[in-house]
Amino acid sequence: MDKHRILKEYFGYDSFRAGQEQLVDAILAGRDAFGVMPTGAGKSLCYQVPGLLLPGVTLVVSPLISLMQDQVRALIEAGAPAAYLNSALTPGQYRHALRNARQGQYKIIYVAPERLLTPLFSEFAKSVQISLVAVDEAHCVSQWGQDFRPGYLQIAPFLRELPSRPPLAAFTATATAEVRRDVVRLLQLHDPVQVVTGFDRKNLFYEVRAPKDKKRALLEILDGFPQEAGIVYCATRKNVEDVCDFLNQQGVRAARYHAGLPKQERTKNQEDFLYDRVRVMVATNAFGMGIDKSDVRFVVHFNMPKDLESYYQEAGRAGRDGAPARCILLYSGTDVHTNQFLITHSHTDGENLDEKTRAALVQRDLERLRQMTFYSTTTRCLRHFILDYFGEESPLTCDRCSNCTQPGKDVDITVDAQKILSCVKRTGERFGAALISEILRGAKTARIRDRDLDQQSTYGLLQNLSDAEVRARIDRLLDLGCLLRSGGEYPVLSLGPVARGVLFEGRKVRMRVRRKPLPTRVPRGEALQHPALYERLRALRAEIAKKQSVPAFVVFTDATLREMCAQLPQDEPALLRVSGMGEKKMRRYGARFLEAICDYVAQKGAS
């Protein structure tokens, strides 16, 4: 059996996606490999296909129990022999799994990094033929990444203890150039074949809103996805509790997830979400890394996260099946202050850092927060902003973000910009954006009077604008580098390197001004064909999933159902041409789906 046969029989795909085949070929040739591919681009196939072809066992180092369980469940459903070894197993189950593994019952075994050097696992690893070690979420090895996991530092020593070193393959979706260098160095990859396919997720629509009432905005978003699953991320445990209670009171089936909950409740809530017993998961960033639920149609950030790395990874949990999905950020200025507080009080416990290193990490995190704030307030193309941040060239505009599709116009704000910069300078570069806005709008507040700021020459120069309009202009100046915002709990504005050009050298400043709000539900890419059939197939999938005790997306993804609706296959050869329909799933489920499609065609006269 060759790689293409494995790809079709087990996974239902006729061809590899960009970058996959190059990595598969490198691994099959005995080379180390490093793949940087966006979430949903099929990283797991890059080691699963070789794992099913190579002799012996493939070990997959994975950071979370939930990720292992999801991927093993999907592999078993596809007919591939796989297992996981982690703390979810009892000691007896663990020993039984190791015994099965020694007897060659599994081709792919998932394991947590902390387990690699334990005596029992180390003894097992030396007693079997390991043909490949794959490292998922490889950015976790870097202290400069957003999800540093000390256990990942055990991978290189583990490989050195093996009788012979197998090829090592590392994969991640979000890694800056600095983190990529760390991955190669710390995992000790040997002259790896490196493939960076790009960070763009073309099926995702990006949007930023700055609503006055976030809860009302959240309900409007959910109304646009009445039957579909989504994740709502919050910055704090308190917000998770509050938002989850609110949604349930409004009749939305929602569950909560954060590190303060008992493990048993976290596990139950996660399973309820995976099995569609609830449709919305409200969570902190403790939820989601490696969650393999492919039919998440929207991710909402109720609060702005601390950095673009985290945002892109969390937003990337939408649309993993390749079908259209939306990523919506609800921004407010208080999110910036919350994150600044969290950052300045971070890196204090359990990391064994000297003060110099801690200070460097805090400054790094504050700079990342600054870039995250720019994203949240920019009028530039959101997709271009993200890709530019990760060092990837892209068009300056797209048709899949709110800044590019929302009605608006470019206006010259040079005069307003000069007034703002003058106000910052004349007040001694001592105040934050809120107070600068009050001065320029001529506010008659106590803190203006107490500081005699109503005597400033710039007082009231922008009284024709609202606070939101002044703050938008300040954000634009920050984005352009005309203004800088300091770190710390109480950030202040100062003039940036570009300010002189605007004040004295005739440089123009333009920004996009939106004319009206974006509709709640944006066109979601290619129109769904035969929606009545789609709902019938979804119901059939749900019935099968319930009987099989697996999540619905494990049976077939939304993207596969959409393709069935587009192609209307009425015999087995035609159904096999549907992406995601492997031969094993055809034998297991094909007859029932063909029956549903043929009945629909007969009833509707569709063709």
Order of alpha helices (4+ residues) and beta strands (2+ residues): alpha-alpha-beta-alpha-beta-alpha-beta-alpha-beta-alpha-beta-alpha-beta-alpha-beta-beta-alpha-beta-alpha-beta-alpha-beta-beta-alpha-beta-alpha-alpha-alpha-alpha-beta-alpha-alpha-alpha-alpha-beta-beta-alpha-beta-alpha-alpha-alpha-alpha-alpha
